[in-house]
Amino acid sequence: MNLLDGHVVVVGLGFGDEGKGAVVDALCADRPTTAVVRFNGGAQAAHNVVANGRHHTFSQFGAGTFADVPTHLSRFVLVEPFALAAEARHLQTAGVRNPLSLLSVDGRALLTTPFHIHANRAREVARDAKRHGSCGKGIGETVWYSLLAGAAPGEVVENQEVIGTPGDAPTVADCARPSVLRRKLDALARFYAPLATSPHGVDELVALYRDFADAVRITDSAETGRLADSGRLVFEGAQGVLLDQHHGFHPHTTWSTTTPHNARELLGGRAHAVVGVTRTYLTRHGAGPLPTESASVLARFPEAHNGTGDFQGAWRAGHLDAALLDYAIAACDGVDALAVTHLDATGLKVVPGDGSPAVGLADPLAWFGARLPVAVTGHGPDRAGYRVTEARSTINA
């Protein structure tokens, strides 16, 4: 059996922006898919897809949406309803009818609120020249607050001082329980008052989040299993393995598990294949290490959909790094196959695994293929430039 016939987990093998969205879109357009399951991250994802003249930067919706594939946000996703509503409106203008009807959300997923977002931004601004490269979307703050149960003011949790008395972290399920949500948001507002304030009051948020709960289908913990037993799932990762909270290079990491491990947990032992996505050169957004950074690479390969972010920082590029690629694959406990994007780039170089000077990469597809089977090939974000090939599983299925 082709490894792509069953459940597929898509992960990025770089610092993000590898082309995961285009790969997920290609996989969904290629054969029947029951759902795209998001298994990490939140509103900071930015997965560009171009299909039949339509462009969208997928954030919380799955990148299979243009292929009419529903999205399930698992319990590992940090859900931001304001951004989700804005994304739904944009998808509607792009021709997707009633986008929210394509969405289901695990009720246990943490809720990212304006309190988290503004606190995140205040911390990043205060770091000044020592910025971590945050997207300013409240991701780390949402996770951090959820870890504070029982913590007292003045304690240090994950290298940050507890600045008040925390309460229970709000979840998506709370959006349908106004009294519970109000109690949690009141505690959240008091906790973050010394650091940042939200432009929205608690009463306003309770009402808006209730509208959100009415607009989407909130599920129980068994939903992913039901979906997996009813048909093929594509699991869409956010960011890259080199930003992983356990395997990345601190402090320039995300508060998220970007390896396949969350997806494997959701699958509960069901057979699957892991596809690791890589460009033919290395990129990253904002602060942090990029050992092979090259001004000439940056100049030669301009980005149509990636630029400088207010909080995230500048777009950067460098030569392919064999050691980092091998490290990322190992952090995933191996991958079954690769998806190689930006194969239209020319004049490429790769820094060998021993750290010796960069050498020319005349045939990148052959270079990657010598490491692992290549299951998906592509040029940029446009579906027309992608091909899904036949490949056999090596480790998981």
N, C-alpha and C positions, 0 to 999 in steps of 0.2 A: 504493500500500500504506500502511496505517496505520503510523505510525512505531513503535507499540508492538507490532506483530506480530513484529518481529525482536528482536535483543539490545538490552537497555535498561540504561543505566548511571544509577544514582540517586545524586545528590550533594546535600548540604545547602548552601544558599546563605547561611547565617547563622553563628552561633557554636555550632552544634549544637542538638539538640532541636527541629528544624524539623518532625518528623513522618515521618522517613525510613522507620521501621519500618512504620507504618501504610500508607504508600504502597507499599512493597515487598509487603506482605501483599495489598493491593488488586490490584496488578499480577499477582501469582501466582494469586489466586483468580479473576481475570477470564478468563484463557486459559492453555492448556497451557504449562508451564515445566519445562525439564529440570533446572535447578538454580539456586540462589542462590549467587553467588560473592562472597565477601568479599574486598575488594581493598586494605584498609588498616586500621590500628588494631589493637586487641586487646580485652582484657577490660574496657576502660573504656567501651565502647559500651553504651548503655542505650536500646534501641529498643522502645517500648511498643506492644503490639498487644492489642486486645480483639476476640475473634471467637467468636460463638455462646456468649457467657457466660463464656468463658475469657480470662484475662489472663496475659500473660508479658512480662517485660522482657528482650528478646533482647540478648545480649551477644556471644557468639561463634557461637552458632547463628544461621543466617539467619532473617530475619523472615518467610520464606515457609513456615516449619515447620508452622504451623496449617493451611496449604493443602496439606500433605503433599508439599512440595517439598524435596528434599535440599539440603544445604549443602556447598559446597567452600570450604575455607580456603586461599587462594592463598599463594604464597611471600611476599607483602607483608604478611601478617597475623602478629602476634605472639601465639603460642599459649600460653595458661596452663592447663595440665591440671587443676589443682585447681579453678579456677573453672569450667572446662568440665564437670567431673564433677558439680559442684553444680548447674549449669544443667540438665544432663541429668536429674538427679533431680527438679528442679522441673517440667520438661516432662513427665516421666512421671506426676507427680501431677496434671498438667493434662490427662491423657488421651492423650499422645503415646506410642505403644508403641515401646519400644527406641529411644530418640532417637539413641544413638550409631551405630546402623546407618544413619542418614540422613546421616552425616558422613564426608567424606573430607578429608585434609589433605596439602598439598604438603610433602614431606620437607625441603625447603630452608627452610621457615618457621622463624624464630627462636623459641627457647623462652624464655618469661618464667618465672623461678624465684623462690622466696621470697627469695633473695639480692638480686635486682633490686628486688623489692617493698619490702623493709625498708630498703634503701639509698635508694630514691626517697622514702619517707616521712620518713626521717631528714633528708634534704636539705630537704624542704619545711617541716618543723617548724623547722629552723634558720633558714630565711628570715624567719620571724616575720611582721612587717608587710609584708614585700616578697615574699610568696608569689606564685608564678606561676599558681596555680589548678589545680595538678595533681590528678588523680583518686586518686593514691596507689596505682595499680595496677602500677607498675613499667615503664610503657611507654617513657618517655624513657631510663630506665636500661638497658633491654634494647637499645635502638638504640645508645646511646652506647658501651656495652661492645663492641658488634660493630664499632665503628670504631677500636678501640685496637690492632689488630695492629701490632706493631713499636714501639709507644709505650713510652717509659721513664718510670719514676716521676719526678714533678715536672713533666713536660711538661703543657701545657694543650691540650686537645682540645675543640673546641666549647664554649669558655668554662668548662670544668671541669678541675680539676687531676687528673692521673693519680695515684692514691694507692697504687699497688702495681704489680706485674708482671702484666699481663693475659695470659690464654690465649686460645684459640680460643673463639668464641661457640657455645654449644650450640644444636642445631637439633632439630626434631621427628624427623628420621631417626635421630638419635643415641639416641633413646629405645629403639630396637630393637637398639642396640649397646652393651651395658652397660660394656665396658671403655673404649670411647671416651667415653661419657657420664661415667663416673667420673673420668677424667682431666680433662675440661673442668670438671666441678663442683668438683673439688678446687682447681683454679686459681681458680675463681670465688669459692670460700669464702675462700681466702687473700687474694685481692685486696680483698674487701669487709670483711675482719675489722676494720680500723681504724674503719669507719663504721657497720656494722650486722652483726648475726648472724641467722641463720635459725633458727626453732624446729625445723627438720628437719635431721638430719644427712645427709651425702652418701650413705651406704649406704642409708638409708631412701628418699631421693629416687630413687636408681637403681632400687630395687625398685618404687616407686610409678609411676615413669615407664615402666617395662617393662610394667606392667599397662595403662597408657594406650595404649602401642603395640599391645598385643594387642586392645584394645577398638575401635580405629578403623582405617580403611583409609588407610594412608600411601601417597601416590602419587608418581610421578616428574614431571618438568618438563612433560611433554606433556599432562597431564590436562585443563587448561583448554581446550586446543585440541580435544581429543577431545570434550569436553562441548559446545563451541560448534558442532562439526560435526554433532552428533547432535540438536540442538534449540535452542529459545530459552533464553537465559540472562538472568537479572536480576542485575546487579552492584550490590551494596549497600555504599554508602560509610558510613564512621563519622565522627562529628563534622562540623564545617562548614568551608566554604572559608575563612571568616574566622579560623580557627584553624590554617590550613595552615602547614607548616614553612617554606615559601618565600614565601607570600603573606599570612600573618597578621601580627599586630602584636606583635613580640617585646617582652618575654620571655613574653608570655601566649599561647603557641602550643603545638601538639602536635608530637611528633617523628614526623610522619606526613604523607604526601601525601594530602590530602583532596579534591583536584581529581580529574577523571576520568582523569588521565594514566596511573596504574597500570592501570586497567581497559583503556584503549586499548592499552597494551603487551601485556597478556594476550590481547587479541583479535587481535593480530597483523595488523592491517589489515582485519579483517572488518567489514562494515557494522554500524552500531549507531546508537542514538539516545541522547542525554543528556537526562535529565529533572532539572531543578533544583528542589529542594523549599524552599518558604518558608512561614512563617506569615504571617498578616495583621498581625502585630506582631512586634517584635524581642525576643529573649530571650538570656540567657547564664547560665552557672553560674560563680560564683566571680569571682576577681580578673581585671581587665583592662578595656579601654575598652568603654563602651556609651554612645555619644554622645547617644542620644535617651532615656536612662533616665528613667522616670517612676514615681513612687510610686503614682499613681492607676491607671496601667495594671496594675501589679503587684497592686494591691488588687482590681481589677475582674475579673481573669482568674486565679482560683486554680487551682493544678495538683493533679490527683489523684495523679500518679505522679512528680512532681519536687519535691524539697525541698532542704534544706541538707545537703551532704555533709561528712563529717568532715575530709576533705582538700580537697575541691573548693570548698567554701564555699557561699554563699547563692544561691538562685534569684533572678534579676533580670529585669526586663522594661522595655520602652520602646516608643516609637512606631516604626512602619515607617520605614526610612531608605533613600530612593531611591538616594543616592550609594553606600552600602554594597552594596545589591543589584546595582547596575550594575557595581561593582568586582568582586564575586564572580563574576558572569557572565563578565566579561572574563578573570578569572583561570582560568576553565575553558576559555578559547579559544572561548567561546560555548556555549550549550545549545540543544537543539532545541525544548524546551517546558518549561513550568512545571507543578509540582504545588503547589497552594495549599491549605494546611490552616488549620483554625480559622476557617473562613468563618462560623461561628455567632457570632463575636465582634461586638459592636456598639459604636457610638460611637468608631470608629477614627480615627486621624489618621496622616498621612504627612509626613515632613520632605522637601521637594523636593530635587532634586539640587544646586541652587545654595546650599543651606544656609539658605534663608529659613525663617521660622517655620512650624511644623507647620500643616497645613490638614486639614479634615475629609475623610474617605474614605468617602463615602456608598455607593459601589458598588465594593468592592474587586475583585470578579471582573472588572469592566470595566476597572479600572485596570491590573491585571496583564495582561489580554488585549490591551490596547493595546500592550504591550511584546513579548509572545511568545504563541504558542498555549498554552492551558491544557489539559493532557492529563489531569490528575487533580484532583479537588476533594474536600475532606473537612472534617469538623468537628473531631474529636479522634482518639483512638487506636482507636475502634471501627469495624470493617469496615463495619458497617451504615450509617455516615455517609459512605461514600466512593463516588465515581462515577468510572469510567474512561471518557473520552470519545474520540471520533474526532479525530485530529490528524495533520497531515502534516509530514514532516521538512523542516527548513530548512537544516541544515548537514552532517550526517554520513552519513545512510543513502543 
